[in-house]
Amino acid sequence: MEDDDECPPLAVELPPETPSGPSSDSPVGVTVITGYLGAGKSTLVNYILSAQHGKRIAVILNEFGEEIGVERAMINEGQGGTLVEDWVELANGCVCCTVKHSLVQALEQLVQRKERIDHILLETTGLADPAPIVSILWLDDQLESSIRLDSIITVIDAKNFRLQIDEHKNSSSFPEAFHQIAFADVVILNKIDLVEDNLEDLERQIHGVNALVTVVRSVRCQVDLNKVFDQQAYGSKNSSQLQELLEYSKSVPPNLRHDNSISTLCICEQDPVSLAKVESWLEDLLWEKKSDMDIYRCKGILHVHNSDQIHTLQAVREVYEVLPAREWSKTESRTNKIVVIGHNLDINILQDSFSHCKH
């Protein structure tokens, strides 16, 4: 069985640097990595840090407490066993964060380094619902932030996930692993060499929870890093990729189990909608929670009345954003498509309530 508690790559202490601001105007992408203990999160991080990708990667290990602070990281023992608060440099030029900084402070300190960071990995421990971290990292591009939330990656132990599915069949509850799939943009199905079952069936189970997620198979988390970096899952500039995901989600059959599981539903509406009404609809759905539905994620494209631009819709828990992305092309059929991921979803309520957003 794969050991998820591997030692981190050899590190040396870095001397303090004087902040000088980022060397580029483009924001640095942040990838949040979640998964059960033993699934392979640390293995993935160590693989990325050891690979010859030519990128300068920073890693923050984060325990999520009440203040969402960085409570442990790559720990260096100082004199008398005290913890050294600093950044350390790895053999290939990557860096790693130490302890006792709030997440925001750690990120600010990181992007102010003299040497430009290409990407940031935030490895979480014991986190089922990454929504709190999304609310911190997910910032509007127009704010010209120095960082941007790039994607959420969930690592799954393929062998144990099968056991969780089997246990779930005879229960009205669902394991936390399903929550992690629901929030993920990419699922790394790890340890496939230990599974004799049909992997296609496992992927169907994953897409039954989240039809938008990209599934990547791996052994010891050795994956194509193009599936990790620069996913831009929360940007408005990848509307074409979002449209492809929405089209694919329509081909995935709805979850027909009667145990109120986490599932994916798709709403379609041809008529143009009022932007103000859509925002009001989202706030009723996400904030007021007038129904029994628990919404985790929403993604969609909107045909807004009196606008020639595609608008993209993104929501994670109570945080949402609707932004213009680009102009509709002449060959595109202007329509509204929204995918909703959550618990105890009711397609009739969703479709009917959204229909009131028409102009």
C-alpha positions, 0 to 999 in steps of 0.5 A, spaced: 500 500 500 502 506 498 505 511 504 501 517 504 506 520 509 512 520 505 518 525 507 518 531 503 524 533 498 530 535 501 530 542 503 535 548 505 533 554 509 532 560 505 535 567 508 529 573 509 528 577 503 526 584 502 519 584 499 519 587 492 512 586 489 511 580 483 515 581 477 509 580 472 502 583 472 499 576 471 496 573 478 499 567 480 494 561 480 493 557 486 491 550 486 487 547 492 489 539 493 484 535 498 483 528 499 482 523 504 488 521 509 492 516 505 489 517 498 496 520 496 495 528 497 502 528 499 505 523 494 502 528 489 505 534 492 512 531 492 511 528 485 510 535 483 516 538 487 521 533 484 518 533 477 522 537 472 517 542 469 521 548 469 516 552 474 517 555 480 512 552 485 510 554 492 507 549 497 503 551 503 500 545 508 494 548 511 490 545 517 483 548 517 481 551 524 476 556 526 481 561 523 483 557 517 490 559 519 497 555 516 498 551 523 503 546 520 507 546 514 514 543 512 517 544 519 524 546 520 527 545 527 531 551 530 535 551 536 531 548 542 526 545 538 523 552 536 519 552 529 523 556 524 518 561 521 520 562 514 520 559 507 525 554 505 527 552 498 527 545 495 533 542 490 529 544 484 528 552 485 521 550 488 519 553 495 515 551 501 512 555 507 513 554 514 508 555 520 504 560 524 502 565 519 495 566 517 493 564 510 492 571 507 499 573 510 503 567 507 500 568 500 502 576 501 509 574 503 510 569 498 507 573 492 512 579 494 518 575 493 524 577 489 523 571 484 517 570 481 513 564 483 509 561 477 504 557 481 502 555 488 499 549 491 495 549 497 495 542 500 489 541 505 488 536 511 482 534 514 478 538 509 471 536 506 468 542 504 473 547 501 468 553 501 471 557 506 478 557 502 474 559 496 471 565 499 478 567 501 482 565 494 476 566 489 477 574 487 474 578 481 480 578 475 478 586 475 480 587 482 487 585 479 489 581 485 496 578 485 493 571 486 487 567 483 484 561 485 486 556 479 482 549 481 480 544 486 483 537 485 481 531 489 485 525 490 481 519 491 484 512 493 481 508 488 481 501 492 478 504 498 473 508 494 470 502 492 469 500 499 465 507 500 461 506 495 459 499 497 457 502 504 453 507 501 449 503 497 446 500 504 445 507 507 442 514 507 448 518 508 454 519 504 461 519 506 465 525 506 469 523 500 463 525 496 463 532 498 470 532 496 468 530 489 462 535 489 467 541 490 473 538 485 474 541 478 479 535 477 479 528 481 485 524 481 483 517 481 490 514 484 492 507 486 489 504 480 494 498 480 491 496 486 484 495 483 482 489 479 475 492 478 472 496 472 475 503 472 470 505 467 465 504 473 468 508 478 469 514 473 461 513 472 460 513 480 464 519 480 461 523 474 454 521 478 456 526 483 459 531 479 458 531 472 463 537 470 469 534 474 475 531 470 478 524 472 485 523 471 487 516 472 494 515 476 499 510 479 503 514 485 500 520 483 504 521 477 500 525 472 500 529 466 502 536 470 498 539 464 492 537 468 494 540 474 497 547 472 493 553 469 486 550 469 483 557 470 476 553 473 474 560 476 476 564 470 471 568 466 476 567 460 475 559 459 468 560 456 469 555 451 471 550 455 466 551 460 461 550 454 464 543 453 463 541 460 456 543 460 455 539 453 458 533 456 454 534 463 447 533 459 450 526 456 451 524 464 444 521 466 441 524 472 442 520 479 436 516 480 437 514 487 432 515 492 437 516 498 438 524 497 445 523 495 449 528 492 448 529 484 448 533 478 442 536 475 442 541 468 438 547 467 436 549 460 432 555 458 432 558 451 429 565 452 434 571 454 434 572 462 435 578 466 441 579 470 438 582 476 433 576 476 438 571 475 442 574 481 436 574 485 435 567 484 442 565 486 441 569 492 435 565 494 438 559 492 444 560 496 443 564 501 435 564 503 435 556 502 428 556 502 428 549 500 431 542 502 436 543 497 443 544 499 447 547 493 455 546 493 457 548 486 454 551 480 457 553 473 453 555 467 453 560 461 447 565 460 444 569 455 443 575 458 437 580 455 440 586 451 447 583 451 451 580 445 456 577 450 456 570 453 456 571 461 459 565 465 456 563 472 460 560 478 458 559 485 461 555 491 456 555 497 454 562 498 459 565 494 457 567 486 460 571 481 456 572 474 461 576 469 461 577 461 466 573 458 466 574 450 461 576 444 457 570 442 459 567 435 455 567 429 454 560 429 453 559 437 446 558 439 444 563 444 441 559 450 442 558 458 445 552 461 447 551 468 449 545 472 448 544 479 451 540 484 448 538 491 445 534 496 437 533 495 436 536 488 429 537 485 430 538 478 422 541 478 424 546 483 430 548 480 427 549 473 421 552 475 424 557 479 430 559 474 424 560 468 422 566 472 429 569 470 426 570 463 426 577 461 
